[in-house]
Amino acid sequence: MKLNKILTHYNYDELRDSAWMVGDNSKDMLSAKNAGIDSMFATWGFSPDGSDHITIKHPKEILDIVL
């Protein structure tokens, strides 16, 4: 729910904009799915063991994905 509030606050439009959740636990991945945005699992955070369709091991990998 909070993620949807953030997206609304920034006038996110799924037809015009892109949004990503970079998270370190299963709740983050579920939040992204519920909000209808893409996600990637970061192994350096709260839980190094987890998965998503995109798993990243270093912050700079984010740039290669979103740019």
N, C-alpha and C positions, 0 to 999 in steps of 0.2 A: 504494500500500500504506500509506504513512504517513497519508494522508487517512482511510482506513478505520480505522486505529488511533485517530486523534483522535475520529472519530465514535463508536467503541466506548467510548472513555474517558469521553465525556460521555453515555453511555447513549442515543445517538440511536436513535429508533424511527421508521422511515419511515412508519408508519401514524399516528403521533401528532405528529411533529415536522417542521419545515422546516429545511433546511440549504442554504446557498449557498456557492459558490466564487467569489470575486472575484479574477480573475487577470489577468496581463499578458503571458501567452504561451500558445502552443498546448499545452504540457505541462500547464498548469493546467486548461485546458478538457478535455483528455483525462482527467486525474485525476478531475475532477468527473463526467464521463460514466461512467467505470469504477466510481465509488463510488455512482452512481445518484442524484446530487443535481443541482440546478439550478446554472447558472453564468452569469456575465456577464464580458465582456471589458473591461478597463480600459485606455483608450488612453494614460493618463499614466504608465504604468510602464515596464517593461523594453523592450517593443516597441510603439510606437504603431500599427503596422500589423498588424492581425489582425482576427478576427471571431468572433462567436458569435451565437446567436439574440438575445442582448441585448448591445449595445455601449454602454458609458457613457463620457462624456468628462470628468466631474467627480464627485468623491466624493459630493457631496450627492444625486446622482441615485439612489444606492443606496437611500436612505430611501423615495423614491417607489415603488420597486419592491418592497421587502420589507415595508413597513408596510401 
